[in-house]
Amino acid sequence: MQNRKNIFLTIYTIIFYIYIFAPIFLIFIFAWNKAEGYNFPLQGFTWEWFTKFFQDMNALKAIKNSIIIALTSATISTLLGASLTIGIIKSVKRHKTFLLTLLLLPVLMPSLTIGISSLVFFRTLNIPLGIPVVIISHVSISISYVFLIMMGRIEGIDLEIQEAALDLGANWFESLKDVVFPVILPAVLAGWLFSFMISWNEFIVTYFLIGPELTLPIYIFSQLRFGISPKVNVISVFITFFTIFIILLITATQTIYKKLRVRTINHFGNINN
C-alpha cells in the first residue's frame, strides 16, 4: 500500500513539474524557430527574432523604463517600509491595529481600483502622467508588501541590542552596521526584491498612469493585440534568465547573511573577552 502511495506521489510530482515548466521550454524552442507560428514540425534554427528585437527601439525603451521604474520604486519602498515597520512595531502603542489595517489595504485592494483612483487623483491635481507618477503609485503598493515581509523579522528582534553594543564600546554607526543591519538584512533584501518584481510585472496600474511612455508589460500587451509576435518569445527568454538570476541572488544573500552573523558574533565575543 505504501509503495502504491509513493508511486502515485511520484507520478503526480512529475506531471506537476511538466505542467509548470513545459510552457517555458516551448517558449525557448519557438524563440529560435524560423517560422512565426507555434506549430510543429520546427522550420529550423535562427537568430532572426533576437536581431529584430534588438532593432526595435520601442522594445528597448520599454525595458529601460521598466528597469528605471522598478529600481527606483523598490529602493524607495524598502527604505520607507523598513522605517515604517520599525516605527509601528517598536514605537506605536495606541491604534496599532488600525494602522496595520490601513497598510494592508493596498495588498487586498484590486489593481483596477488602485489604477482608477490613482488616475483620478493625479488628474484632479493636474499632475501630468508618466514615469514619475507610475513610480509614486508603485511605491504606494509595494510599501505594504515590504511591511508584511519585515514585520515578522522586526517583531522577532529586540532593538535594545543596539544599546548593548553602544555599552560594549561601539559607536552609533558601528552598532547599526554590525548589529542591527545584519539582523534585518534578509528581510530588507527580500522586501526589495519583492518590490522590484511587483513593479516589474505591474500592468493595470501602469496602464492607467504611464501616459505616452512604454513599459515592458505595456509593450507586450501592444504586441499581443495583433497576434503573438516571435519577439514576445525573445522577451520571455530574457525574463526567464533574469528570474534565474534573482533566485541565485537570493541564495547568495543567504550565504552572505550567515557570514555576517558569524562575524558579528565573533566581533562582540572578542570585545567581551
C-alpha positions in Angstrom: 0.0 0.0 0.0 2.8 2.3 0.9 4.6 1.6 -2.4 1.4 2.4 -4.4 1.1 5.7 -2.5 4.8 6.6 -3.2 4.3 5.8 -6.9 1.2 7.9 -7.1 3.0 10.9 -5.4 5.9 10.4 -7.8 3.7 10.5 -10.9 1.8 13.5 -9.5 5.1 15.3 -8.9 6.3 14.6 -12.4 3.0 15.7 -14.0 3.0 18.9 -11.9 6.5 19.9 -13.0 5.8 19.1 -16.6 2.7 21.3 -16.4 4.7 24.2 -14.8 7.8 24.1 -17.0 6.5 22.8 -20.4 5.3 26.2 -21.5 8.7 27.7 -20.6 10.5 25.1 -22.6 8.2 25.7 -25.6 9.0 29.5 -25.4 12.7 28.7 -25.6 12.1 26.4 -28.6 10.0 28.8 -30.6 12.3 31.8 -29.8 14.9 30.2 -32.1 12.4 28.7 -34.6 12.4 30.2 -38.2 8.6 30.1 -38.5 6.5 32.8 -36.9 3.8 30.4 -35.7 3.6 27.9 -32.9 3.3 24.7 -34.9 5.4 21.5 -35.2 7.5 20.5 -37.0 10.0 23.2 -36.5 11.3 25.1 -39.5 15.0 25.4 -38.4 17.2 27.4 -36.1 17.5 31.2 -36.4 18.7 34.3 -34.5 16.4 36.5 -36.6 13.9 37.2 -33.8 16.6 38.3 -31.4 18.0 40.6 -34.1 14.6 42.1 -34.7 14.1 42.5 -31.0 17.3 44.5 -30.5 16.4 46.6 -33.5 13.1 47.5 -32.1 13.7 50.8 -30.3 10.2 50.7 -28.6 11.1 47.4 -27.0 14.5 48.6 -25.8 12.9 51.8 -24.5 10.2 49.8 -22.7 12.8 47.6 -21.0 14.8 50.7 -20.0 11.7 52.4 -18.5 10.7 49.2 -16.6 14.1 48.9 -15.1 14.2 52.6 -14.0 10.7 52.3 -12.5 11.3 49.0 -10.8 14.7 50.0 -9.3 13.5 53.4 -8.1 10.2 52.2 -6.6 11.8 49.2 -5.0 14.5 51.3 -3.3 12.1 53.9 -2.1 9.6 51.3 -0.9 12.3 49.4 1.0 13.6 52.5 2.8 10.2 53.8 3.7 8.8 50.4 4.5 11.7 49.4 6.8 11.5 52.7 8.7 7.7 52.4 8.9 7.9 48.8 10.2 10.3 49.7 12.9 8.3 52.8 13.9 5.0 51.0 14.1 6.1 47.7 15.6 8.5 49.0 18.2 7.2 52.5 18.9 3.5 52.8 18.4 1.4 51.7 21.4 -2.0 53.0 20.5 -4.2 52.4 17.4 -1.6 49.9 16.1 -4.4 47.6 14.7 -5.9 50.5 12.8 -2.6 51.4 11.3 -1.8 47.8 10.3 -5.3 47.6 8.6 -4.5 50.7 6.6 -1.2 49.3 5.4 -2.9 46.1 4.3 -5.4 47.8 2.1 -3.1 48.1 -1.0 -2.5 44.3 -0.8 -6.2 43.4 -0.6 -7.5 46.1 -3.0 -7.8 45.1 -6.7 -5.3 46.7 -9.0 -8.1 48.0 -11.1 -9.4 50.1 -8.2 -5.9 51.4 -7.4 -5.3 52.3 -11.0 -8.6 54.2 -11.4 -8.3 56.0 -8.1 -4.7 57.0 -8.8 -5.7 58.3 -12.2 -8.5 60.4 -10.7 -6.2 61.7 -8.0 -3.4 62.8 -10.3 -5.8 64.2 -12.9 -7.5 66.3 -10.1 -4.2 67.8 -9.1 -3.3 68.4 -12.8 -0.2 66.3 -12.5 1.0 65.0 -15.9 1.0 61.3 -16.4 4.3 59.5 -17.0 7.1 57.6 -15.3 7.3 59.8 -12.0 3.6 59.2 -11.4 4.0 55.5 -12.0 6.8 55.3 -9.6 4.8 57.0 -6.9 1.9 54.6 -7.4 4.2 51.6 -7.4 5.7 52.7 -4.1 2.2 53.1 -2.6 1.6 49.4 -3.5 5.0 47.9 -2.8 5.5 49.5 0.6 2.7 47.3 2.1 4.5 44.2 0.9 7.8 45.4 2.4 6.0 46.0 5.6 4.5 42.5 5.7 7.9 40.9 4.9 9.7 42.9 7.6 7.1 42.8 10.2 7.9 39.2 11.2 11.6 40.0 11.3 11.3 43.2 13.4 8.9 41.6 15.9 11.4 38.8 16.5 14.3 41.0 17.5 15.0 43.3 20.4 16.3 46.7 19.4 17.9 47.0 22.7 20.8 45.0 21.3 21.9 48.3 19.7 22.1 49.9 23.1 24.0 46.9 24.4 26.5 47.3 21.5 27.0 51.0 22.5 27.6 50.0 26.1 30.3 47.5 24.8 32.2 50.2 23.1 30.8 50.5 19.6 29.8 53.9 18.2 26.3 54.6 16.9 27.2 53.8 13.2 29.0 50.6 14.2 26.0 49.5 16.3 23.8 49.8 13.2 26.3 48.3 10.7 27.5 45.4 12.9 24.4 44.6 15.0 21.1 45.9 13.7 21.7 45.7 9.9 22.9 42.1 9.8 19.8 41.0 11.7 17.3 42.7 9.4 19.4 42.3 6.2 17.5 39.2 4.9 14.1 40.9 5.3 15.4 44.1 3.7 16.7 42.3 0.7 13.6 40.1 0.4 11.4 43.2 0.6 13.5 45.0 -2.1 13.4 42.0 -4.4 9.7 41.5 -3.9 9.0 45.2 -4.6 11.2 45.1 -7.7 9.3 42.1 -9.1 5.9 43.7 -8.3 6.9 46.9 -10.1 8.5 45.0 -13.0 5.3 42.9 -13.6 2.7 45.6 -12.8 0.4 46.2 -15.7 -3.1 47.5 -14.7 -1.9 50.5 -12.6 0.9 51.3 -15.1 -1.6 51.1 -18.0 -3.7 53.9 -16.4 -0.8 56.2 -15.5 2.1 55.7 -17.9 0.7 58.2 -20.5 2.6 58.2 -23.8 5.5 56.2 -22.3 6.1 52.4 -22.6 7.0 49.7 -20.0 7.7 46.1 -20.8 4.2 44.8 -19.8 2.6 47.6 -21.9 4.8 46.7 -24.8 4.0 43.0 -24.6 0.3 43.8 -24.5 0.5 46.0 -27.5 2.3 43.2 -29.4 -0.4 40.6 -28.4 -3.2 42.8 -29.7 -2.3 42.0 -33.3 -1.2 38.4 -32.8 1.6 36.8 -30.9 4.9 38.1 -32.3 8.0 36.0 -32.0 9.7 38.9 -30.3 7.4 38.1 -27.3 9.2 34.8 -27.1 12.5 36.6 -27.0 11.3 38.8 -24.2 10.2 35.7 -22.3 13.6 34.1 -22.7 15.3 37.2 -21.2 12.8 37.4 -18.4 13.4 33.7 -17.5 17.1 34.3 -17.3 16.5 37.4 -15.2 14.3 35.4 -12.8 17.0 32.7 -12.5 19.5 35.5 -11.7 17.2 36.7 -8.9 16.9 33.2 -7.4 20.7 33.0 -7.5 21.0 36.4 -5.9 18.6 35.3 -3.1 20.7 32.2 -2.5 23.9 34.3 -2.4 22.2 36.7 0.0 21.5 33.9 2.5 25.2 32.8 2.4 26.3 36.4 2.9 23.9 36.8 5.8 25.3 33.7 7.5 28.8 35.0 7.2 27.8 38.4 8.6 26.1 36.8 11.5 29.1 34.7 12.4 31.4 37.8 12.0 29.1 39.8 14.3 29.1 37.1 17.0 32.9 36.7 16.8 33.4 40.5 16.9 31.4 41.1 20.1 32.7 38.0 21.6 36.2 39.4 21.2 35.1 42.7 22.8 33.7 40.8 25.8 37.0 38.9 26.2 
